[in-house]
Amino acid sequence: MEKEFNFNKYWGSLLLEPHVVFRRNSYMYCVYCGEKAETREHCPPKAFLLKPYPTNLPTVPACTKCNNGFSSDERYASNFIECLAEYYEDDNVNAFQIAEGDFEEVRKAKEAAKLFVEQPFFDDKLANVFRKVAVCHAAYEISMGFHSEEWEGVPERISYTIKPFMPQKEWEGLEYAEMINNEPMPEMGSRAFRNIYVVGIRGWSIKKEKEVMIPVVMVDWSEIQNGFYKYQVYFKDNKIWVKMIFRDFLYCEVVFASKNDYT
């Protein structure tokens, strides 16, 4: 009987497997620093999801130092987004009120969110978390973006905005599938193939003087939790693109280029 293909399983190169697949009792490389990995990193982190958590969350290898080093920042980022969402979408003027027993990162998140409402600014701690999550998605989905001797990604751009700052139609347009014609396809067997579609667009051929069907390759979004978290990953213009939407409220875009392009 022929083995059934499973998109949740890694089917790519065995040379790349230790970089992108968490497997207990085996040698793995941390996606962030390239050192030996002893732990797994959920992608996305559970701090950005609601309970009950989705089953079979993607995981990638991470060393203990890198894994633990991001936990506090993830809670900060999650509470920052939650406070802004409550203020703008639920009209909760008490969203920034610090309660007794709040953890330090929660207090800092509320203070920062309040300042953001008064005067929007770029939060470096938030951007650091987005960069980290983007590395996870790139490694898991397209088997790229992880730290290795051959390739190290440089975050060429990290940008984010919130829904109230955009026209509704423009916000809805963020979730369109991305056209990747004439671009290198993801490694055969990588998880990204579950979101690859080929569609036909009607066009007019001047040479043939007739209507023709033009094939277009597109990559769709992956939804982890309905209305709460989705992302899109693809390789285009020799760069890795990772887009994320949190709580249907905050949109983030991270673009990685090879470090070799900057040396």
N, C-alpha and C positions, 0 to 999 in steps of 0.2 A: 504494500500500500504506500503511495507517495505521501511524503510528509507535507502537512498543510503549512503554508506560509503564515507566520505570525508577526504582525508589525510591531508588537510590543517587545519582541525579542531582537537582539542584535544579530544581524546577518552579514556584517561587513568584514573587512580585512582583519585577520588575527593579529596583525602588527599594530593595528589601532585599538584593538579591543581593550588592552589594559589602561588606555587613556580615557575611555568613555563608558566602560561597563563596570559597575560595582559587583564584585563576586567575592564572597567570604572565602578566607583561606587561600587566596591567590595573590600574586604580586600585581599591584595596581599603581598608577601614577596619579597624583593629585592634579585635578584640572586647573587649579589656580597657580601652583608653584612648580609642578613637575616632580616634586619629591615623592617618596613612597607614601601611598595612601593607606590608612587603617580604618577609615570611617566612610560613611555614605552621606551624600548631601541631597536632600529632596529638592526637586526642581519643578515648580517653584517652592520656596520655603513655606512651611505650614503657617508661618506668621501672617501670610497674605490670604489665607483661606478660612472658610467657616467650618465649624464642626457640624455634622460628621465629615471628616476629610474624605476626599475621593479615594477610592481604592486604587492600588497599583500606581501610586504617584511615581513619575520618573525619578531615578536616582543616578548620581554620578560619583566617582571616587573622589575623596578629599582627604588630606592629611588632618590630623587632630588640631594642629595649630590654626590652619586656615578655617576649618569648620567652626571651631569655637570662637574664633576672632570676629565672626560676622553676626553672631546671635544677637548681641545687644543692638547693633545697628539695624538689624531686621525688625526688631520690636519697635525701635524708634521710627523707622520708615512706615511701618504698618499703622502706628498710632497717628503719625503725621497725616497720612492720607485719610484715615478715619475721621479725624477732627475736622479737616477741611470739608469732607463729604457731608458730615452732619451739619456744619454751619451753612454751606451753600445750598444743599439739596433738601435738608430737613428744617432749615431756618432755626436751628438750635443755637441760640446766642450763648448758651452755657457750655458749648462744646469744648472750650479751652480752660474750663474751670478745673483747677488741680484739686484732686481729692486726697484725703488722708489715706496713706497706704499705697499710693501710686509709686511704681518703681521709678528710678532716676531717669531711665530713658523715656518713660512715659511722660514725666514732667517736662523734660527737655523738648519732647515732640510737641506737646501742647503749647509751650512757650514759643517755639519756632513757628508753629502753624498760625498762632495769633499774630505774630510779626509779619507773616506772609500775607495775611488778609490786609494788614495796614499798608504794606509795601512789598509786592512780590519780589522774590530774590531767588538766586540759584543756590540750593542747599548741597554742599559738597558731600555731606554724610549720606544724603538721599541718593545722590549720583553714584556714590561708591557701592551702595547696595544694588542699584540697577545694573551697574557694570558686572558685578558678581553673578547676579541672576542670569544676565545675558550670556556669560561664559558657559554656565550650566546648560542653557537651552541650545547653544551652538554645538557644544560637545555631544549632547544627547541626540539632537535631531539630524545634524549634517556631518557629524564626526570631524568637526573642525573647531578651532578657537581655543583649544586646551593648550596649556603651556608645554612646550617640548623643545628639544635642541634644534629642530628644523624650523620651527615657527613659533613666534611669540606675537600675540595680538596687541596692538596699540589702540586704545579707545579714541578714534579720530573725532567722534562726536557723541556726546551724551546730552540729550535734550528731553524736556518733559513739559507738559502743560495740563491744565484741568478743563473739564467740560464747560464750565461757565465762561471760560475765556474764548470759546470758539462758537461760530454759528452752527446751528443744529445740523445742517446739510454737510458742512465740512467735517463735523465730528462723525457722522454716519459714514462718510467717505473713507475714513481711516481704516475701516474694516474690510475694504475691498481686497480681493485676491490680487497678488502682485504678479505682473508679467515678467517672465525670466527667459524669454526667447534669446537664442544665441549666447546663453551663459552656460558654464560648466554645470552639468547636472550633479546632484548629490550622489555620494557613493552608492552603488547598487546595494540595496538591502538596508540602507539607513532608514531611520524612522520618518525622515522627511518625505519619503515616497508616498506615504499615506495621504499627504496633502497636495500632491502634484496632480494637476489636471491638464488635459489637452482639449481645447475647445476650438470650434470653427467659427471664424468671423467672415461674413460676406464682404467681398471687396470687388473692385473693378480693375481688370487687367488691361492696361493701355496696349500692351504688346499683342495680347490675344483678342482684344476688343470684345470682351465678354465678362460676365460676372464669374468670380472664382471664390472658392472657399479657402481662407488662409488659416492654417493651424497656429494656435497660440498656446504656449506653455505657461501655466499659472500655478502659483503656490498659495494655498488657502491658510486660514488661521486655525490654530488648535485651541479648543476650549477645555480648560481644566475644571472650572466650576461655573455653571451658568450664571451670567450677570455679575460675576465676581472676579474672574481671572481668565484671560486668554492671551495668546502670544502667536507671533509669526516669525519664522526664521528662514533666511535664504542667502545665497551667495550671488552677488551682482556687482559688476564694475570692479572686480578683483577685491571686493570687500565683503565682510560678513555683516549682514543686517539683522538686527533683532528688535522686534516691536512688541510692546506689552501694554495691556490695558487692565488697570486695577479698579475693581468695584464699578465698572462702567463709568468711571469718573476721572481717573488720571491716565493719560497716555504718555508712554515713554518710548524713545527711540535711541538705540545704541548701535553705532557703526564702528567695526573694528577693521583696521588695516594691518598688514604685515609690518613688523618692526623693520624688516629689510628695506621697506620703502622709505624709511626715515633715516637711513644710515648711508 
